[in-house]
Amino acid sequence: MADRTTRIPVIIDCDTGVDDALALLFAVRHPGLDLRAVTCVAGNTDVDGVVRNTLRVLERAGAPEIPVARGAERPLLEPARSARHVHGADGMGDLGLPDPARAPVDVDAVTLLRREILASPRPVTLVPTAPLTNIALLLRTHPEVTRNIERIVFMGGAVSTGNATPVAEFNVWHDPEAAAILLTAGVPITMYGLDVFTRVLVPGVEVRRLRASVEPGARLAGELLAHRPAGPEPDGDDPAGGLGDAGAVCAVADPAGLTTRLLPVEVSLAPGPTRGQTVVDRRARPGESEIHEGVREQALVNVALDVDVNRYVKLWLETVERV
């Protein structure tokens, strides 16, 4: 493994979550990443369940020393709305994992984020794979942290089709105000949205091989992938499994596998069917709205438009199976 001074310092803010767990397993084991902390927020399940799941994954991955902190238990304005119908009653596929052997640190998520970001000898890459409540609270409470953030790569949003609503992706829809605050961070931002999120699939034969592994982390990865099948293989064998959030961390380790374009993005905050939509402006020139009403200030975001699927699947498999 590379010396810590040459690795990319990373902090993950998550709502673990099947695919958040896949992201954690990758981040812990990639030789070029230095996972400095993990912060937890309500999303896929309640925040206390997220903390338990995060600690479980880190123990299975062989990284129990990484600090974990409990964060916001609900969005800034809305009530919490879980995704247990996707991730299981415990948020981790109901695999029956034992309770973790340790507790989270004795400070809240925002405090841990500030401490680890400012203490890092190199600017940190922040990777939120969850609703953005913790990040919004951090940016509003401690804006000085941006001086030591290299960039933010967040899993959220969609250029085209949503999943929580026809146009809104779950993480942004869960706390749209927090997502809007994220876009004001003043650091480079990459949006790893549903347009690429849904495409990175681990073939069924690899899922089956991981499930048979004697190594705890790899076996857990296989069980998690099997919990979220992405559809049958062409030959009718085991279904493929989606990497989901893990693709965002792959994009930190290997940005060349992601095709992005710097585009204006804003979050719809209005009540109704568009609430939580990430409005991405791909037009070649201004339209009548701008001509008649003037240009509104919008954040410029590196929006993921394409992904090298085979490259990221290979990278993730090779990394997670490292011992």
VOMI-903949 format. One record per residue (C-alpha): residue in three letters; x, y, z; residue number from 1. Coordinates in Angstrom, 3 decimals. Example, Ala and Ser with C-alpha at 12.3 -4.5 7.8 and 13.67 -1.06 7.14 Angstrom:
BEGIN
res / xx / yy / zz / n
ALA / 12.300 / -4.500 / 7.800 / 1 $
SER / 13.670 / -1.060 / 7.140 / 2 $
# end
This chain:
BEGIN
res / xx / yy / zz / n
MET / 0.000 / 0.000 / 0.000 / 1 $
ALA / 1.224 / 3.510 / -0.810 / 2 $
ASP / 2.581 / 5.728 / 1.935 / 3 $
ARG / -0.187 / 7.746 / 3.583 / 4 $
THR / 1.362 / 11.018 / 2.400 / 5 $
THR / 0.899 / 10.003 / -1.249 / 6 $
ARG / -2.662 / 8.658 / -0.971 / 7 $
ILE / -5.787 / 10.720 / -1.596 / 8 $
PRO / -7.348 / 11.693 / 1.739 / 9 $
VAL / -11.046 / 10.826 / 1.586 / 10 $
ILE / -14.013 / 11.269 / 3.930 / 11 $
ILE / -17.266 / 9.455 / 3.156 / 12 $
ASP / -20.609 / 10.753 / 4.381 / 13 $
CYS / -23.119 / 7.927 / 4.024 / 14 $
ASP / -26.451 / 6.335 / 4.930 / 15 $
THR / -25.269 / 2.710 / 4.891 / 16 $
GLY / -27.182 / 1.114 / 2.892 / 17 $
VAL / -26.295 / -1.810 / 0.671 / 18 $
ASP / -24.391 / 0.165 / -1.934 / 19 $
ASP / -22.872 / 2.546 / 0.626 / 20 $
ALA / -21.379 / -0.603 / 2.148 / 21 $
LEU / -19.938 / -1.544 / -1.253 / 22 $
ALA / -18.410 / 1.947 / -1.404 / 23 $
LEU / -16.876 / 1.596 / 2.072 / 24 $
LEU / -15.359 / -1.785 / 1.262 / 25 $
PHE / -13.719 / -0.275 / -1.822 / 26 $
ALA / -12.463 / 2.861 / -0.052 / 27 $
VAL / -10.881 / 0.871 / 2.777 / 28 $
ARG / -9.015 / -1.473 / 0.445 / 29 $
HIS / -7.907 / 0.760 / -2.412 / 30 $
PRO / -4.154 / 1.396 / -2.069 / 31 $
GLY / -4.397 / 4.955 / -3.369 / 32 $
LEU / -7.106 / 6.127 / -0.962 / 33 $
ASP / -6.717 / 7.176 / 2.676 / 34 $
LEU / -10.162 / 6.891 / 4.291 / 35 $
ARG / -9.816 / 9.294 / 7.220 / 36 $
ALA / -13.361 / 9.212 / 8.627 / 37 $
VAL / -16.949 / 8.174 / 7.940 / 38 $
THR / -19.962 / 10.248 / 8.953 / 39 $
CYS / -23.527 / 8.973 / 9.077 / 40 $
VAL / -26.879 / 10.529 / 8.212 / 41 $
ALA / -30.464 / 9.327 / 8.047 / 42 $
GLY / -31.488 / 8.125 / 4.613 / 43 $
ASN / -31.701 / 4.493 / 3.614 / 44 $
THR / -32.539 / 3.744 / 7.248 / 45 $
ASP / -32.605 / 5.707 / 10.520 / 46 $
VAL / -29.337 / 7.289 / 11.580 / 47 $
ASP / -28.671 / 4.861 / 14.451 / 48 $
GLY / -29.100 / 1.967 / 12.029 / 49 $
VAL / -26.719 / 3.703 / 9.643 / 50 $
VAL / -24.100 / 3.971 / 12.390 / 51 $
ARG / -24.444 / 0.260 / 13.258 / 52 $
ASN / -24.211 / -0.764 / 9.617 / 53 $
THR / -21.167 / 1.413 / 9.001 / 54 $
LEU / -19.316 / -0.039 / 11.977 / 55 $
ARG / -20.240 / -3.569 / 10.861 / 56 $
VAL / -18.854 / -2.996 / 7.376 / 57 $
LEU / -15.597 / -1.481 / 8.607 / 58 $
GLU / -15.067 / -4.443 / 10.938 / 59 $
ARG / -15.673 / -6.917 / 8.101 / 60 $
ALA / -13.330 / -4.917 / 5.884 / 61 $
GLY / -10.546 / -5.127 / 8.473 / 62 $
ALA / -10.574 / -1.384 / 9.234 / 63 $
PRO / -12.171 / -0.984 / 12.685 / 64 $
GLU / -9.932 / 1.967 / 13.603 / 65 $
ILE / -11.503 / 4.493 / 11.190 / 66 $
PRO / -13.539 / 7.041 / 13.194 / 67 $
VAL / -17.305 / 6.978 / 12.649 / 68 $
ALA / -19.694 / 9.697 / 13.812 / 69 $
ARG / -23.466 / 9.983 / 14.105 / 70 $
GLY / -25.007 / 12.878 / 12.194 / 71 $
ALA / -28.397 / 14.326 / 11.364 / 72 $
GLU / -31.417 / 12.155 / 12.085 / 73 $
ARG / -33.701 / 14.047 / 9.686 / 74 $
PRO / -33.459 / 16.510 / 6.771 / 75 $
LEU / -33.291 / 20.264 / 7.308 / 76 $
LEU / -37.026 / 20.740 / 6.698 / 77 $
GLU / -38.681 / 17.448 / 5.828 / 78 $
PRO / -39.319 / 14.382 / 8.001 / 79 $
ALA / -37.002 / 11.423 / 7.476 / 80 $
ARG / -38.212 / 8.987 / 4.784 / 81 $
SER / -36.275 / 5.729 / 4.628 / 82 $
ALA / -35.637 / 3.344 / 1.746 / 83 $
ARG / -36.057 / 0.117 / 3.739 / 84 $
HIS / -38.154 / -1.324 / 0.902 / 85 $
VAL / -34.927 / -1.301 / -1.124 / 86 $
HIS / -32.262 / -1.981 / 1.519 / 87 $
GLY / -34.144 / -4.230 / 3.950 / 88 $
ALA / -35.522 / -3.606 / 7.417 / 89 $
ASP / -32.028 / -3.105 / 8.868 / 90 $
GLY / -30.794 / -1.141 / 5.837 / 91 $
MET / -28.208 / -3.822 / 5.030 / 92 $
GLY / -30.163 / -6.502 / 3.230 / 93 $
ASP / -31.332 / -8.211 / 6.458 / 94 $
LEU / -28.214 / -10.376 / 6.385 / 95 $
GLY / -28.266 / -10.954 / 10.142 / 96 $
LEU / -24.845 / -9.426 / 10.746 / 97 $
PRO / -23.711 / -9.330 / 14.394 / 98 $
ASP / -23.714 / -6.028 / 16.256 / 99 $
PRO / -20.453 / -4.104 / 15.987 / 100 $
ALA / -17.855 / -4.466 / 18.693 / 101 $
ARG / -17.277 / -0.733 / 19.070 / 102 $
ALA / -19.224 / 2.498 / 19.328 / 103 $
PRO / -19.007 / 5.662 / 17.241 / 104 $
VAL / -16.752 / 8.491 / 18.384 / 105 $
ASP / -18.065 / 10.830 / 21.079 / 106 $
VAL / -18.511 / 13.841 / 18.774 / 107 $
ASP / -21.188 / 14.536 / 16.191 / 108 $
ALA / -20.686 / 14.222 / 12.438 / 109 $
VAL / -20.208 / 17.934 / 11.757 / 110 $
THR / -17.550 / 18.174 / 14.464 / 111 $
LEU / -15.710 / 15.131 / 13.110 / 112 $
LEU / -15.909 / 16.440 / 9.543 / 113 $
ARG / -14.450 / 19.805 / 10.544 / 114 $
ARG / -11.709 / 18.201 / 12.639 / 115 $
GLU / -10.574 / 15.723 / 10.014 / 116 $
ILE / -10.764 / 18.145 / 7.097 / 117 $
LEU / -8.730 / 20.849 / 8.809 / 118 $
ALA / -6.235 / 18.340 / 10.248 / 119 $
SER / -5.444 / 16.713 / 6.917 / 120 $
PRO / -1.972 / 17.570 / 5.573 / 121 $
ARG / -3.436 / 17.462 / 2.045 / 122 $
PRO / -6.795 / 18.826 / 0.871 / 123 $
VAL / -9.533 / 16.260 / 1.398 / 124 $
THR / -11.877 / 14.755 / -1.181 / 125 $
LEU / -15.342 / 14.613 / 0.342 / 126 $
VAL / -17.597 / 11.819 / -0.958 / 127 $
PRO / -21.237 / 12.076 / 0.150 / 128 $
THR / -23.223 / 8.984 / -0.882 / 129 $
ALA / -26.333 / 9.985 / 1.067 / 130 $
PRO / -28.753 / 12.843 / 1.646 / 131 $
LEU / -26.646 / 15.962 / 2.064 / 132 $
THR / -27.873 / 17.178 / 5.463 / 133 $
ASN / -24.553 / 16.733 / 7.276 / 134 $
ILE / -22.674 / 18.483 / 4.487 / 135 $
ALA / -25.068 / 21.431 / 4.451 / 136 $
LEU / -24.762 / 21.832 / 8.223 / 137 $
LEU / -20.965 / 21.686 / 7.932 / 138 $
LEU / -20.819 / 24.313 / 5.189 / 139 $
ARG / -23.152 / 26.687 / 6.999 / 140 $
THR / -21.561 / 26.215 / 10.442 / 141 $
HIS / -17.880 / 25.971 / 9.479 / 142 $
PRO / -17.359 / 27.524 / 6.023 / 143 $
GLU / -13.621 / 27.689 / 6.704 / 144 $
VAL / -13.347 / 23.971 / 5.898 / 145 $
THR / -13.557 / 24.698 / 2.172 / 146 $
ARG / -9.968 / 25.913 / 2.202 / 147 $
ASN / -8.857 / 22.304 / 2.752 / 148 $
ILE / -11.368 / 20.500 / 0.510 / 149 $
GLU / -9.917 / 19.456 / -2.842 / 150 $
ARG / -13.310 / 18.614 / -4.310 / 151 $
ILE / -16.656 / 17.033 / -3.534 / 152 $
VAL / -17.781 / 13.957 / -5.464 / 153 $
PHE / -21.378 / 13.296 / -4.500 / 154 $
MET / -23.724 / 10.489 / -5.461 / 155 $
GLY / -26.949 / 12.242 / -6.196 / 156 $
GLY / -29.138 / 13.854 / -8.781 / 157 $
ALA / -30.026 / 12.902 / -12.323 / 158 $
VAL / -29.852 / 14.566 / -15.703 / 159 $
SER / -32.779 / 12.591 / -17.056 / 160 $
THR / -34.883 / 10.156 / -15.004 / 161 $
GLY / -35.238 / 10.078 / -11.223 / 162 $
ASN / -36.070 / 7.210 / -8.890 / 163 $
ALA / -37.753 / 8.835 / -5.866 / 164 $
THR / -39.976 / 10.715 / -8.324 / 165 $
PRO / -40.016 / 10.746 / -12.127 / 166 $
VAL / -37.411 / 13.535 / -12.077 / 167 $
ALA / -35.767 / 13.449 / -8.610 / 168 $
GLU / -33.082 / 11.085 / -7.306 / 169 $
PHE / -33.493 / 9.841 / -3.699 / 170 $
ASN / -30.512 / 11.545 / -1.998 / 171 $
VAL / -31.371 / 14.991 / -3.361 / 172 $
TRP / -35.136 / 14.470 / -2.976 / 173 $
HIS / -34.677 / 13.449 / 0.674 / 174 $
ASP / -33.201 / 16.872 / 1.523 / 175 $
PRO / -33.371 / 19.289 / -1.431 / 176 $
GLU / -32.410 / 22.335 / 0.647 / 177 $
ALA / -29.217 / 20.592 / 1.766 / 178 $
ALA / -28.366 / 19.719 / -1.832 / 179 $
ALA / -28.891 / 23.341 / -2.853 / 180 $
ILE / -26.482 / 24.437 / -0.113 / 181 $
LEU / -23.888 / 21.917 / -1.324 / 182 $
LEU / -23.858 / 23.625 / -4.716 / 183 $
THR / -22.721 / 26.865 / -3.013 / 184 $
ALA / -19.622 / 25.244 / -1.465 / 185 $
GLY / -17.210 / 27.126 / -3.715 / 186 $
VAL / -15.058 / 24.051 / -4.426 / 187 $
PRO / -15.012 / 21.771 / -7.492 / 188 $
ILE / -18.041 / 19.455 / -7.434 / 189 $
THR / -18.679 / 16.263 / -9.400 / 190 $
MET / -22.240 / 14.949 / -9.626 / 191 $
TYR / -22.269 / 11.159 / -9.941 / 192 $
GLY / -25.951 / 10.830 / -10.722 / 193 $
LEU / -28.399 / 8.130 / -11.734 / 194 $
ASP / -27.384 / 8.451 / -15.380 / 195 $
VAL / -24.167 / 6.548 / -14.599 / 196 $
PHE / -25.123 / 5.047 / -11.215 / 197 $
THR / -27.493 / 2.474 / -12.731 / 198 $
ARG / -25.090 / 1.290 / -15.418 / 199 $
VAL / -22.184 / -0.158 / -13.409 / 200 $
LEU / -23.186 / -3.792 / -12.871 / 201 $
VAL / -21.136 / -6.702 / -11.539 / 202 $
PRO / -21.852 / -9.831 / -13.636 / 203 $
GLY / -23.712 / -12.627 / -11.905 / 204 $
VAL / -20.799 / -15.047 / -12.172 / 205 $
GLU / -18.646 / -12.619 / -10.175 / 206 $
VAL / -21.380 / -12.121 / -7.575 / 207 $
ARG / -21.560 / -15.892 / -7.101 / 208 $
ARG / -17.768 / -16.116 / -6.767 / 209 $
LEU / -17.688 / -13.372 / -4.131 / 210 $
ARG / -20.447 / -15.066 / -2.110 / 211 $
ALA / -18.311 / -18.215 / -1.966 / 212 $
SER / -15.208 / -16.371 / -0.712 / 213 $
VAL / -13.703 / -17.314 / 2.646 / 214 $
GLU / -12.545 / -13.722 / 3.180 / 215 $
PRO / -15.166 / -11.841 / 5.244 / 216 $
GLY / -15.103 / -8.564 / 3.310 / 217 $
ALA / -15.340 / -10.142 / -0.128 / 218 $
ARG / -18.092 / -12.496 / 1.031 / 219 $
LEU / -20.058 / -9.582 / 2.461 / 220 $
ALA / -19.695 / -7.781 / -0.871 / 221 $
GLY / -21.164 / -10.770 / -2.680 / 222 $
GLU / -24.108 / -11.026 / -0.293 / 223 $
LEU / -24.853 / -7.329 / -0.654 / 224 $
LEU / -24.722 / -7.476 / -4.456 / 225 $
ALA / -27.048 / -10.466 / -4.415 / 226 $
HIS / -29.554 / -8.522 / -2.310 / 227 $
ARG / -29.977 / -5.926 / -5.050 / 228 $
PRO / -30.131 / -7.878 / -8.310 / 229 $
ALA / -30.053 / -5.683 / -11.402 / 230 $
GLY / -31.801 / -8.167 / -13.678 / 231 $
PRO / -31.065 / -11.634 / -15.059 / 232 $
GLU / -27.942 / -12.400 / -17.011 / 233 $
PRO / -28.374 / -13.099 / -20.731 / 234 $
ASP / -27.766 / -16.806 / -20.181 / 235 $
GLY / -30.402 / -17.005 / -17.432 / 236 $
ASP / -27.886 / -17.614 / -14.643 / 237 $
ASP / -27.342 / -15.540 / -11.506 / 238 $
PRO / -28.424 / -11.896 / -11.715 / 239 $
ALA / -25.913 / -9.089 / -11.921 / 240 $
GLY / -25.567 / -6.718 / -8.964 / 241 $
GLY / -25.360 / -2.933 / -9.127 / 242 $
LEU / -22.372 / -1.132 / -7.582 / 243 $
GLY / -24.445 / 2.005 / -7.082 / 244 $
ASP / -22.740 / 4.397 / -4.652 / 245 $
ALA / -19.439 / 2.540 / -4.967 / 246 $
GLY / -19.055 / 3.957 / -8.457 / 247 $
ALA / -18.640 / 7.443 / -6.987 / 248 $
VAL / -15.629 / 6.250 / -4.971 / 249 $
CYS / -14.248 / 4.484 / -8.050 / 250 $
ALA / -14.430 / 7.887 / -9.751 / 251 $
VAL / -12.197 / 9.342 / -7.025 / 252 $
ALA / -9.611 / 6.585 / -7.414 / 253 $
ASP / -9.788 / 6.544 / -11.225 / 254 $
PRO / -11.372 / 9.740 / -12.585 / 255 $
ALA / -10.435 / 8.842 / -16.157 / 256 $
GLY / -13.209 / 6.234 / -16.174 / 257 $
LEU / -15.857 / 8.944 / -15.895 / 258 $
THR / -16.900 / 11.379 / -18.642 / 259 $
THR / -18.070 / 14.688 / -17.201 / 260 $
ARG / -19.089 / 18.070 / -18.541 / 261 $
LEU / -19.075 / 21.352 / -16.633 / 262 $
LEU / -22.713 / 22.446 / -16.630 / 263 $
PRO / -25.028 / 24.762 / -14.681 / 264 $
VAL / -27.044 / 22.829 / -12.082 / 265 $
GLU / -29.718 / 23.916 / -9.642 / 266 $
VAL / -32.073 / 22.063 / -7.322 / 267 $
SER / -35.817 / 22.549 / -7.563 / 268 $
LEU / -37.116 / 23.544 / -4.118 / 269 $
ALA / -40.709 / 24.282 / -5.085 / 270 $
PRO / -43.479 / 22.058 / -3.725 / 271 $
GLY / -44.978 / 19.651 / -6.193 / 272 $
PRO / -43.826 / 17.059 / -8.693 / 273 $
THR / -40.449 / 18.656 / -9.490 / 274 $
ARG / -39.244 / 19.081 / -5.869 / 275 $
GLY / -35.755 / 17.648 / -5.531 / 276 $
GLN / -35.021 / 17.619 / -9.256 / 277 $
THR / -31.478 / 18.531 / -10.282 / 278 $
VAL / -32.075 / 20.856 / -13.213 / 279 $
VAL / -29.038 / 20.444 / -15.496 / 280 $
ASP / -28.753 / 23.012 / -18.306 / 281 $
ARG / -27.321 / 21.281 / -21.386 / 282 $
ARG / -28.449 / 23.927 / -23.861 / 283 $
ALA / -25.907 / 25.321 / -26.299 / 284 $
ARG / -27.182 / 28.897 / -25.861 / 285 $
PRO / -29.514 / 30.935 / -23.628 / 286 $
GLY / -33.232 / 30.715 / -24.281 / 287 $
GLU / -36.198 / 33.017 / -24.073 / 288 $
SER / -36.281 / 32.847 / -20.272 / 289 $
GLU / -32.820 / 34.404 / -20.031 / 290 $
ILE / -33.472 / 36.868 / -22.842 / 291 $
HIS / -36.636 / 38.224 / -21.228 / 292 $
GLU / -35.952 / 37.745 / -17.512 / 293 $
GLY / -32.174 / 37.895 / -17.251 / 294 $
VAL / -29.558 / 35.276 / -16.369 / 295 $
ARG / -29.796 / 33.689 / -12.921 / 296 $
GLU / -26.651 / 32.653 / -11.088 / 297 $
GLN / -26.232 / 28.861 / -11.155 / 298 $
ALA / -23.510 / 26.602 / -9.823 / 299 $
LEU / -21.214 / 24.990 / -12.374 / 300 $
VAL / -20.873 / 21.280 / -11.665 / 301 $
ASN / -18.889 / 18.498 / -13.341 / 302 $
VAL / -21.869 / 16.347 / -14.295 / 303 $
ALA / -21.195 / 12.663 / -15.053 / 304 $
LEU / -22.653 / 11.835 / -18.458 / 305 $
ASP / -20.907 / 8.554 / -19.274 / 306 $
VAL / -18.909 / 5.855 / -17.502 / 307 $
ASP / -16.521 / 3.093 / -18.559 / 308 $
VAL / -18.500 / 0.255 / -17.005 / 309 $
ASN / -15.987 / -2.554 / -17.515 / 310 $
ARG / -13.156 / -0.418 / -16.185 / 311 $
TYR / -14.966 / 0.357 / -12.917 / 312 $
VAL / -16.239 / -3.195 / -12.409 / 313 $
LYS / -12.703 / -4.528 / -12.858 / 314 $
LEU / -11.278 / -1.858 / -10.546 / 315 $
TRP / -13.863 / -2.521 / -7.837 / 316 $
LEU / -13.464 / -6.306 / -7.953 / 317 $
GLU / -9.657 / -6.164 / -7.864 / 318 $
THR / -9.760 / -3.742 / -4.947 / 319 $
VAL / -12.367 / -5.452 / -2.784 / 320 $
GLU / -10.629 / -8.809 / -3.150 / 321 $
ARG / -7.306 / -7.428 / -1.916 / 322 $
VAL / -6.157 / -9.044 / 1.326 / 323 $
# end
